[in-house]
Amino acid sequence: MSYARYCAEIVAQTDLLRSRIEGADLATPVPTCPDWNLGQLLWHLGGAHRWAETIVRTRAAEPVSDELVNDVSGATGKDLAAVDAWLAEGAGQLADTLRAAGPEAQVWTVAPGGTPEFWARRMVHETVVHRADADFAIAAASPAPHTTTPGPAPAPGVPAFTVAQEVAIDALDEWMCFASLPLVFEAKPELRDLMSEGRTLHFHATDTAPETAADWLIGLDGDTLTWSRTHAPATVAVRAPLAELLLLVYGRRATHEARTTGSGNNSASGSGNDGSNSVEIVGDLPLLDAWLDGVSFWLKE
């Protein structure tokens, strides 16, 4: 996506989140961030926006304290109107500062990049994922919807999360970039145990046109983690709608909730295109779990 689109999406995604929390109880637990309630989740996001804004505005050349991100005590005692204003103000300030700086200024970043464009992209996807967290929290706290249609009632707390196709693809591209950095091995040396000749993982979106090339192939052979936008047979393949792939890699969906087929199957290809909301995993599920656990270390810090 373009730099201008990133700047606009920070505000747009925040506005979608703000519309979702109208009338919500800030004390609602967040199942996907179990240490937080809804108010703390939202305060964290507003703090993340302000942290990135500070880095870009000051042209920081070295790490900036992330207390704004991690200290969610400011949410205590705040009402929904105050938290909503905190979100709106933080997103707006960040977008304005990013536009004023331009994409090529030199700033400190937590991973390779070193420009405001890194922060613009990162904060779009930070906002998207926390919008999903808020969705799940509100849905989990709501009663199951009444239906007169024969068959089982819809399950409460498991809504179908939606996000624009180009945003989801860019978020997955960013994830794959992070997951292939050399520092992954420094933080999780046990990942080297997964490396073996011919071992690959494949993620395939089932709800996009073929020309979109919404496929990600991760290579685990050799000395480095690699990835490409490629459709190919793999040791383990994940087939799902784009939004579900995004939620899976971010740990918002569990692999045990998916349909699974086989184990250690080197011919898994991920060629399905049924357009459903289901997640299907074909092949070596333990390998997928180990890779997801290893490369997502930065989410847990």
C-alpha positions as CSV (number, residue, x, y, z in Angstrom):
1,M,0.0,0.0,0.0
2,S,1.1,3.6,-0.5
3,Y,2.4,5.8,2.3
4,A,-0.7,8.1,1.9
5,R,-2.9,5.0,2.3
6,Y,-1.2,3.9,5.5
7,C,-1.7,7.4,7.0
8,A,-5.4,7.3,6.0
9,E,-5.9,3.8,7.3
10,I,-4.6,4.5,10.8
11,V,-7.5,6.9,11.2
12,A,-10.0,4.7,9.2
13,Q,-9.2,1.6,11.2
14,T,-9.4,3.5,14.5
15,D,-12.8,5.0,13.5
16,L,-14.1,1.4,12.7
17,L,-12.9,0.4,16.2
18,R,-14.6,3.4,17.8
19,S,-17.9,2.6,16.1
20,R,-17.7,-1.0,17.4
21,I,-17.3,0.0,21.0
22,E,-20.3,2.4,21.1
23,G,-22.2,1.5,24.3
24,A,-19.6,-1.1,25.4
25,D,-18.6,-1.8,29.0
26,L,-14.9,-1.0,29.4
27,A,-14.7,-3.7,32.1
28,T,-15.4,-6.4,29.6
29,P,-12.6,-9.0,29.5
30,V,-10.6,-9.4,26.3
31,P,-10.3,-13.2,25.5
32,T,-7.5,-12.7,23.1
33,C,-5.5,-10.4,25.5
34,P,-6.4,-12.2,28.7
35,D,-4.5,-9.7,31.0
36,W,-6.6,-6.8,29.8
37,N,-10.1,-5.6,29.9
38,L,-11.6,-3.6,27.0
39,G,-10.6,-0.2,28.5
40,Q,-7.0,-1.3,29.0
41,L,-6.8,-2.7,25.4
42,L,-8.0,0.6,24.0
43,W,-5.7,2.6,26.2
44,H,-2.8,0.5,25.0
45,L,-3.7,1.2,21.4
46,G,-3.9,4.9,22.0
47,G,-0.6,4.8,23.7
48,A,1.0,2.9,20.8
49,H,-0.2,5.6,18.4
50,R,1.3,8.3,20.7
51,W,4.6,6.4,21.1
52,A,5.0,6.1,17.3
53,E,4.1,9.7,16.9
54,T,6.7,10.8,19.4
55,I,9.4,8.8,17.6
56,V,8.6,10.3,14.2
57,R,8.0,13.9,15.4
58,T,11.3,14.0,17.4
59,R,13.2,12.1,14.6
60,A,14.4,9.8,17.4
61,A,17.7,8.2,16.6
62,E,17.6,5.6,19.4
63,P,15.0,3.7,21.3
64,V,12.2,5.7,23.0
65,S,10.6,4.5,26.2
66,D,7.6,2.4,25.5
67,E,5.9,3.2,28.7
68,L,3.0,4.8,26.7
69,V,2.4,1.4,25.1
70,N,2.7,-0.9,28.2
71,D,1.3,1.3,31.0
72,V,-2.5,0.9,30.7
73,S,-3.3,2.3,34.2
74,G,-4.5,5.5,32.5
75,A,-7.7,3.6,31.6
76,T,-8.7,3.2,35.3
77,G,-11.7,5.3,36.1
78,K,-12.2,6.6,32.6
79,D,-15.6,6.5,31.0
80,L,-16.3,5.4,27.4
81,A,-16.4,9.0,26.1
82,A,-12.9,9.7,27.5
83,V,-11.4,6.5,26.0
84,D,-13.1,7.2,22.7
85,A,-11.6,10.7,22.6
86,W,-8.1,9.2,23.6
87,L,-8.3,6.9,20.6
88,A,-9.5,9.6,18.1
89,E,-6.9,12.1,19.2
90,G,-4.0,9.6,19.2
91,A,-4.8,8.3,15.7
92,G,-5.3,11.8,14.3
93,Q,-2.0,13.1,15.7
94,L,-0.1,10.2,14.4
95,A,-1.5,10.5,10.9
96,D,-0.8,14.2,10.9
97,T,2.8,13.8,12.1
98,L,3.5,11.0,9.5
99,R,2.2,13.2,6.7
100,A,4.3,16.1,7.8
101,A,7.4,14.0,8.1
102,G,7.1,12.2,4.8
103,P,8.0,8.5,4.2
104,E,11.8,8.9,3.9
105,A,12.9,10.8,7.0
106,Q,15.4,9.0,9.2
107,V,14.0,7.7,12.5
108,W,14.6,4.8,14.9
109,T,12.5,1.7,14.3
110,V,12.2,-1.5,16.3
111,A,13.1,-3.6,13.2
112,P,14.9,-2.8,9.9
113,G,13.3,0.1,8.1
114,G,14.5,3.3,9.7
115,T,11.8,5.6,8.3
116,P,8.3,6.9,9.1
117,E,6.9,4.5,6.5
118,F,7.8,1.6,8.9
119,W,5.7,3.2,11.6
120,A,2.9,4.0,9.3
121,R,2.6,0.4,8.2
122,R,3.1,-1.0,11.7
123,M,0.5,1.2,13.3
124,V,-2.1,0.3,10.6
125,H,-1.8,-3.4,11.4
126,E,-1.5,-2.9,15.1
127,T,-4.9,-1.1,14.9
128,V,-6.4,-3.8,12.7
129,V,-5.5,-6.6,15.1
130,H,-6.7,-4.7,18.2
131,R,-9.9,-3.9,16.4
132,A,-10.4,-7.7,16.1
133,D,-9.6,-8.1,19.8
134,A,-12.3,-5.5,20.7
135,D,-14.7,-7.3,18.3
136,F,-14.2,-10.6,20.1
137,A,-14.4,-9.1,23.5
138,I,-17.8,-7.4,22.8
139,A,-19.1,-10.5,21.0
140,A,-18.1,-12.8,23.9
141,A,-19.9,-10.6,26.3
142,S,-23.1,-10.6,24.2
143,P,-25.9,-13.2,24.4
144,A,-26.1,-15.7,21.6
145,P,-28.2,-14.3,18.7
146,H,-31.8,-15.6,18.5
147,T,-32.6,-17.5,15.4
148,T,-35.7,-19.3,14.0
149,T,-33.6,-21.1,11.4
150,P,-33.5,-24.9,11.9
151,G,-30.1,-26.2,13.1
152,P,-27.6,-25.2,15.8
153,A,-27.6,-21.6,17.0
154,P,-24.7,-19.3,16.0
155,A,-21.9,-19.6,18.5
156,P,-21.5,-16.5,20.7
157,G,-18.1,-14.8,20.8
158,V,-16.8,-16.0,17.5
159,P,-17.7,-13.3,15.0
160,A,-16.6,-13.2,11.4
161,F,-14.0,-10.4,11.4
162,T,-13.7,-8.4,8.2
163,V,-10.9,-6.3,6.8
164,A,-10.2,-4.8,3.4
165,Q,-8.4,-7.3,1.1
166,E,-5.4,-5.1,0.4
167,V,-5.0,-4.3,4.1
168,A,-5.0,-7.9,5.1
169,I,-2.5,-8.9,2.3
170,D,-0.2,-6.1,3.4
171,A,-0.5,-7.2,7.1
172,L,0.5,-10.7,6.1
173,D,3.4,-9.4,4.0
174,E,4.6,-7.4,7.0
175,W,4.3,-10.5,9.3
176,M,6.3,-12.6,6.9
177,C,9.0,-10.0,6.8
178,F,9.2,-9.9,10.6
179,A,9.1,-13.8,10.8
180,S,12.2,-14.1,8.5
181,L,14.5,-11.6,10.3
182,P,17.8,-13.0,11.6
183,L,17.0,-11.7,15.1
184,V,14.2,-14.4,15.2
185,F,17.0,-17.0,15.7
186,E,18.7,-14.8,18.3
187,A,15.4,-14.6,20.3
188,K,14.3,-18.2,19.7
189,P,17.4,-20.3,19.0
190,E,15.2,-23.5,19.2
191,L,13.7,-22.5,15.8
192,R,16.9,-23.9,14.2
193,D,15.6,-27.3,15.2
194,L,12.8,-26.8,12.6
195,M,15.2,-26.2,9.8
196,S,15.4,-29.2,7.4
197,E,15.9,-29.6,3.7
198,G,12.7,-29.2,1.7
199,R,10.6,-28.2,4.7
200,T,8.1,-25.4,3.9
201,L,4.9,-23.9,5.1
202,H,2.2,-22.5,2.8
203,F,-0.6,-20.1,3.6
204,H,-3.4,-19.8,0.9
205,A,-6.3,-17.3,0.9
206,T,-9.5,-19.0,-0.2
207,D,-11.5,-15.9,-0.8
208,T,-9.4,-14.0,-3.4
209,A,-9.1,-14.2,-7.2
210,P,-6.0,-16.1,-8.6
211,E,-4.5,-12.9,-9.9
212,T,-4.3,-11.5,-6.4
213,A,-1.6,-14.1,-5.6
214,A,-2.6,-14.3,-2.0
215,D,-0.2,-17.1,-1.2
216,W,2.8,-17.1,1.2
217,L,5.5,-19.8,1.1
218,I,7.9,-20.0,4.0
219,G,11.1,-21.9,3.6
220,L,12.7,-23.7,6.5
221,D,15.7,-25.2,4.7
222,G,19.1,-23.8,4.8
223,D,20.5,-21.3,7.4
224,T,17.9,-18.6,7.0
225,L,14.1,-18.3,7.1
226,T,12.7,-17.2,3.7
227,W,9.4,-16.3,2.3
228,S,7.8,-15.5,-1.0
229,R,4.4,-14.9,-2.5
230,T,4.3,-18.3,-4.1
231,H,1.8,-21.1,-4.5
232,A,3.5,-24.5,-4.1
233,P,3.3,-27.8,-2.4
234,A,4.5,-27.7,1.2
235,T,5.1,-29.7,4.3
236,V,2.1,-28.0,5.9
237,A,-0.5,-25.8,4.2
238,V,-3.1,-23.5,5.7
239,R,-6.2,-22.7,3.6
240,A,-8.5,-19.9,4.9
241,P,-10.1,-16.6,4.1
242,L,-7.6,-13.7,4.2
243,A,-8.9,-12.3,7.5
244,E,-8.7,-15.7,9.1
245,L,-5.1,-16.2,8.0
246,L,-4.3,-12.9,9.5
247,L,-6.0,-13.8,12.8
248,L,-4.2,-17.2,12.9
249,V,-0.7,-15.8,12.5
250,Y,-1.4,-13.2,15.1
251,G,-2.6,-15.8,17.6
252,R,-6.2,-14.7,17.5
253,R,-7.3,-18.0,16.1
254,A,-6.0,-21.4,17.4
255,T,-4.9,-24.1,15.1
256,H,-6.8,-26.7,17.1
257,E,-10.0,-25.0,16.0
258,A,-9.2,-25.7,12.3
259,R,-10.0,-28.7,10.2
260,T,-6.8,-30.8,9.9
261,T,-5.8,-33.5,7.5
262,G,-2.7,-35.7,7.7
263,S,0.6,-35.3,9.4
264,G,4.1,-34.8,7.9
265,N,2.7,-34.8,4.4
266,N,5.2,-33.2,2.0
267,S,2.6,-32.9,-0.7
268,A,0.2,-30.5,1.0
269,S,-0.5,-27.8,-1.5
270,G,-3.2,-25.4,-0.2
271,S,-5.1,-25.3,-3.5
272,G,-8.6,-25.1,-2.2
273,N,-10.8,-22.1,-3.0
274,D,-14.2,-22.7,-1.4
275,G,-14.6,-19.1,-0.1
276,S,-15.9,-20.3,3.3
277,N,-15.0,-18.9,6.7
278,S,-13.3,-22.2,7.7
279,V,-9.6,-22.8,8.3
280,E,-8.2,-26.0,7.0
281,I,-4.7,-27.3,7.8
282,V,-3.2,-30.0,5.7
283,G,0.0,-31.8,6.7
284,D,2.4,-31.3,9.6
285,L,0.4,-29.5,12.3
286,P,3.1,-29.7,15.0
287,L,5.5,-28.0,12.6
288,L,3.0,-25.2,12.0
289,D,2.4,-24.8,15.8
290,A,6.2,-24.7,16.5
291,W,6.8,-22.1,13.8
292,L,4.0,-19.9,14.9
293,D,5.1,-20.0,18.5
294,G,8.7,-19.3,17.6
295,V,8.3,-16.4,15.2
296,S,5.5,-14.7,17.3
297,F,7.8,-14.1,20.3
298,W,7.7,-10.3,19.7
299,L,3.9,-10.3,20.4
300,K,4.6,-11.7,23.9
301,E,7.2,-9.2,25.0
